[in-house]
Amino acid sequence: MTPIPSEAPALVEQKGALQKVEDPLQQAAVAPLRDSTAGTLRCIKIHSRSRFKFMLVETTIISYGPGMKKQWRILTPDPHAVNEISAGLACSPVVAAILVNRKIDSLDAAGRFMDPSLNHIRPPFAMAGMDVAVERLARAVAKKEKVLVFGDYDADGVTATAVLYEFFRQIGSDVSYYVPHRISEGYSLRPAHIQNHALPAGVKLIVTADCGSASYGAVETARRAGIDVIVSDHHKISSALPKALAVINPNRHDCDTGYEHLSGVGVAFSLVICLRKRLREMNFWADGDEPNLKTLCDLVAIGTVADIVPLIEENRIFTKAGLEVIASESRCGIKALAKESRIDIHAADAADIAFRLAPRINAAGRMDHAALAVELLVTGDPEKADRIARRLNTLNAGRQKAEQQIVAGIHRKLDAAPRLLGKHSLVLDHSDWHEGIIGIAASRAVEQFFRPTVLISVKDGIGKGSARSIPGFDLYQGLSACAEDLEAFGGHAMAAGLTIKSSRIETFRQHFESIVQATTRPDDFVPTIRIDSELNLNRISPGLIDEIEALQPFGSGNPEPLFMARGIQVLSPRIVGQKHRRFLLNQADNPSPGPFPAIQFNIDPSRPLPEHVGKIAFRLRWNRWRGKRTPQLIVEEAQA
């Protein structure tokens, strides 16, 4: 028997009266059975049916995670803008509505969105610090000075490192790269890197890639040693800038160029764009051809998608161009990794990057050393690329196993202390958790429990933490408010990392909970399904699916469109691959050429779909197989 959380009075029967669940945070954790009274609980005995998924309380289910109730919200775009875009682009009103839903609400903006050409990028020359950085780099190139590219160990940092290193190598610079070991060295440029690596190697200029905005000590150590530092980064800056020669970071307070959406590799690529222009002005390529920067866009696309920055404006353009480069098979490292990932490289999309390529690149830094991933991306040797790709695939399998162990550990902690699920946040720590994996595990916890989550791996009195958030809570601001509890922290609104003394974890847990509680609303803890449009099945056509595909690449800031249909009949369901369900769909009130093939991923096979469903939320794609294509609905949610 598991005790009722005493901190959640809405979950406790007091003096025999049924207590109403008024707080949507608690409602998100309560899903009554069909014949029970919605919003009420009676606490007698709890029988665990499946760990943290369902717990039976007489006639009521307390549901954590996948079973929690979700709010369906149908977006209502401005009809005038929809009509204008539909007429001007000669596209379906459905697609025009999708564009308006993404704040692309003028014909001009829609035209640019639908034509994401490299010719449409805004010049990045006005970024703060860019002019100083470019002049110093041009001088280093001309004088053959030793340049060190210092990168981060995640996919964004790895690709940013590869972009800078490859460009400098193409133009004949004396360049090397260095990526720290995640566990033994930690994040970003540090004084030890100057003393133990840069100085002995005779480096005269360091360019960081996706890091450095908080490397105050390292920058000062380099300055005293006569080494210039150019910071290339995109992480938020909580205080003064380091005293580097130049800090190129679109999120610095005095930079208002509108590039805040760029990833670390996007900033590095912008630096390359500006440097190439400066070298052109210096007649650097008087006797030869200048590099074609589009060949670097495959790296930019991978880092951009992997870092989950909004796929809008330059990010959309870079990613679209990068997918074209990936399809050309011009980089043997990506070709080898795509083979190991079982990707059709000629039809690769942003989802393939996010769920297949990026996890394997990240596995290098999480499980071994990120330098492996950099070497994969910059090598021109196909045999070497094949060897590294196989190694990354093996490391990724190990990462998946370690992730499962951490998630199981989270469940055990919550099983032992279910009162924690009455909180607005989760802050959990353990000495056996792999610090390279806790970020992924934190994302899984947010998916399941839908609240800001911090997981901390503790070793020798020091905790290394990874945090993930929900849309209603700015994680970086929340950690800033708890700065007195932390040794260091950094990141973004949705993801962050931190270092903390183990003796401060409990204080931080309480402080962080109070910050989350004070800065959120109850509705922030109810997952929302945002529906782009209600779409009857008889409106599905090949032309519509083609138009939806033209909106790619999908990702943060440009999610794949989600539709809703009502009154659905489910036919011929069958389980495939142990945890996926294939079936056919009809809509009785709106006869269509169907039934339409459909699939639902990562389901509980023991919970069948009813023959008739009140409404479904679905995505619409082509299913390509052996040269043929057929419409397919990907069902995300179904509600009786």
Rosetta blueprint (number, residue, H / E / L):
1 M L
2 T L
3 P L
4 I L
5 P L
6 S L
7 E L
8 A L
9 P H
10 A H
11 L H
12 V L
13 E L
14 Q E
15 K L
16 G L
17 A E
18 L L
19 Q E
20 K E
21 V L
22 E L
23 D L
24 P H
25 L H
26 Q H
27 Q H
28 A L
29 A L
30 V E
31 A E
32 P E
33 L L
34 R L
35 D L
36 S L
37 T L
38 A L
39 G L
40 T E
41 L E
42 R L
43 C L
44 I L
45 K L
46 I E
47 H E
48 S E
49 R E
50 S E
51 R L
52 F L
53 K L
54 F E
55 M E
56 L E
57 V E
58 E L
59 T L
60 T E
61 I E
62 I E
63 S E
64 Y L
65 G L
66 P L
67 G L
68 M L
69 K L
70 K L
71 Q E
72 W E
73 R E
74 I E
75 L L
76 T L
77 P L
78 D L
79 P H
80 H H
81 A H
82 V H
83 N H
84 E H
85 I H
86 S H
87 A H
88 G H
89 L H
90 A L
91 C L
92 S L
93 P H
94 V H
95 V H
96 A H
97 A H
98 I H
99 L H
100 V H
101 N H
102 R L
103 K L
104 I L
105 D L
106 S L
107 L H
108 D H
109 A H
110 A H
111 G H
112 R H
113 F H
114 M H
115 D L
116 P L
117 S L
118 L H
119 N H
120 H H
121 I L
122 R L
123 P L
124 P H
125 F H
126 A H
127 M L
128 A L
129 G L
130 M H
131 D H
132 V H
133 A H
134 V H
135 E H
136 R H
137 L H
138 A H
139 R H
140 A H
141 V H
142 A H
143 K L
144 K L
145 E L
146 K E
147 V E
148 L E
149 V E
150 F E
151 G E
152 D L
153 Y L
154 D L
155 A H
156 D H
157 G H
158 V H
159 T H
160 A H
161 T H
162 A H
163 V H
164 L H
165 Y H
166 E H
167 F H
168 F H
169 R H
170 Q H
171 I L
172 G L
173 S L
174 D E
175 V E
176 S E
177 Y E
178 Y E
179 V L
180 P L
181 H L
182 R L
183 I L
184 S L
185 E L
186 G L
187 Y L
188 S L
189 L L
190 R L
191 P H
192 A H
193 H H
194 I H
195 Q H
196 N H
197 H H
198 A H
199 L L
200 P L
201 A L
202 G L
203 V L
204 K L
205 L E
206 I E
207 V E
208 T E
209 A E
210 D L
211 C L
212 G L
213 S L
214 A L
215 S L
216 Y H
217 G H
218 A H
219 V H
220 E H
221 T H
222 A H
223 R H
224 R H
225 A L
226 G L
227 I L
228 D E
229 V E
230 I E
231 V E
232 S E
233 D L
234 H L
235 H L
236 K L
237 I L
238 S L
239 S L
240 A L
241 L L
242 P L
243 K L
244 A L
245 L L
246 A E
247 V E
248 I E
249 N L
250 P L
251 N L
252 R L
253 H L
254 D L
255 C L
256 D L
257 T L
258 G L
259 Y L
260 E L
261 H L
262 L L
263 S L
264 G H
265 V H
266 G H
267 V H
268 A H
269 F H
270 S H
271 L H
272 V H
273 I H
274 C H
275 L H
276 R H
277 K H
278 R H
279 L H
280 R H
281 E H
282 M L
283 N L
284 F L
285 W L
286 A L
287 D L
288 G L
289 D L
290 E L
291 P L
292 N L
293 L H
294 K H
295 T H
296 L H
297 C H
298 D H
299 L H
300 V H
301 A H
302 I H
303 G H
304 T H
305 V H
306 A H
307 D L
308 I L
309 V L
310 P L
311 L L
312 I L
313 E H
314 E H
315 N H
316 R H
317 I H
318 F H
319 T H
320 K H
321 A H
322 G H
323 L H
324 E H
325 V H
326 I H
327 A H
328 S L
329 E L
330 S L
331 R L
332 C H
333 G H
334 I H
335 K H
336 A H
337 L H
338 A H
339 K H
340 E H
341 S L
342 R L
343 I L
344 D L
345 I H
346 H H
347 A H
348 A L
349 D L
350 A H
351 A H
352 D H
353 I H
354 A H
355 F H
356 R H
357 L H
358 A H
359 P H
360 R H
361 I H
362 N H
363 A H
364 A H
365 G H
366 R H
367 M H
368 D L
369 H L
370 A L
371 A H
372 L H
373 A H
374 V H
375 E H
376 L H
377 L H
378 V H
379 T L
380 G L
381 D L
382 P H
383 E H
384 K H
385 A H
386 D H
387 R H
388 I H
389 A H
390 R H
391 R H
392 L H
393 N H
394 T H
395 L H
396 N H
397 A H
398 G H
399 R H
400 Q H
401 K H
402 A H
403 E H
404 Q H
405 Q H
406 I H
407 V H
408 A H
409 G H
410 I H
411 H H
412 R H
413 K H
414 L H
415 D H
416 A H
417 A L
418 P H
419 R H
420 L H
421 L H
422 G H
423 K L
424 H L
425 S L
426 L E
427 V E
428 L E
429 D E
430 H E
431 S L
432 D L
433 W L
434 H L
435 E L
436 G L
437 I L
438 I H
439 G H
440 I H
441 A H
442 A H
443 S H
444 R H
445 A H
446 V H
447 E H
448 Q H
449 F H
450 F L
451 R L
452 P L
453 T E
454 V E
455 L E
456 I E
457 S E
458 V E
459 K E
460 D L
461 G L
462 I E
463 G E
464 K E
465 G E
466 S E
467 A E
468 R E
469 S L
470 I L
471 P L
472 G L
473 F L
474 D L
475 L H
476 Y H
477 Q H
478 G H
479 L H
480 S H
481 A H
482 C L
483 A H
484 E H
485 D H
486 L L
487 E L
488 A E
489 F E
490 G E
491 G E
492 H L
493 A L
494 M L
495 A E
496 A E
497 G E
498 L E
499 T E
500 I E
501 K E
502 S H
503 S H
504 R H
505 I H
506 E H
507 T H
508 F H
509 R H
510 Q H
511 H H
512 F H
513 E H
514 S H
515 I H
516 V H
517 Q H
518 A H
519 T H
520 T L
521 R L
522 P H
523 D H
524 D H
525 F H
526 V L
527 P L
528 T E
529 I E
530 R E
531 I E
532 D L
533 S E
534 E E
535 L L
536 N L
537 L H
538 N H
539 R H
540 I L
541 S L
542 P H
543 G H
544 L H
545 I H
546 D H
547 E H
548 I H
549 E H
550 A L
551 L L
552 Q L
553 P L
554 F L
555 G E
556 S L
557 G L
558 N E
559 P L
560 E L
561 P L
562 L L
563 F E
564 M E
565 A E
566 R E
567 G E
568 I E
569 Q E
570 V E
571 L E
572 S E
573 P E
574 R E
575 I E
576 V E
577 G L
578 Q L
579 K L
580 H E
581 R E
582 R E
583 F E
584 L E
585 L E
586 N E
587 Q E
588 A L
589 D L
590 N L
591 P L
592 S L
593 P L
594 G L
595 P L
596 F E
597 P E
598 A E
599 I E
600 Q E
601 F L
602 N L
603 I L
604 D L
605 P L
606 S L
607 R L
608 P L
609 L L
610 P L
611 E L
612 H E
613 V E
614 G E
615 K E
616 I E
617 A E
618 F E
619 R E
620 L E
621 R E
622 W E
623 N E
624 R E
625 W E
626 R L
627 G L
628 K E
629 R E
630 T E
631 P E
632 Q E
633 L E
634 I E
635 V E
636 E E
637 E E
638 A E
639 Q E
640 A L
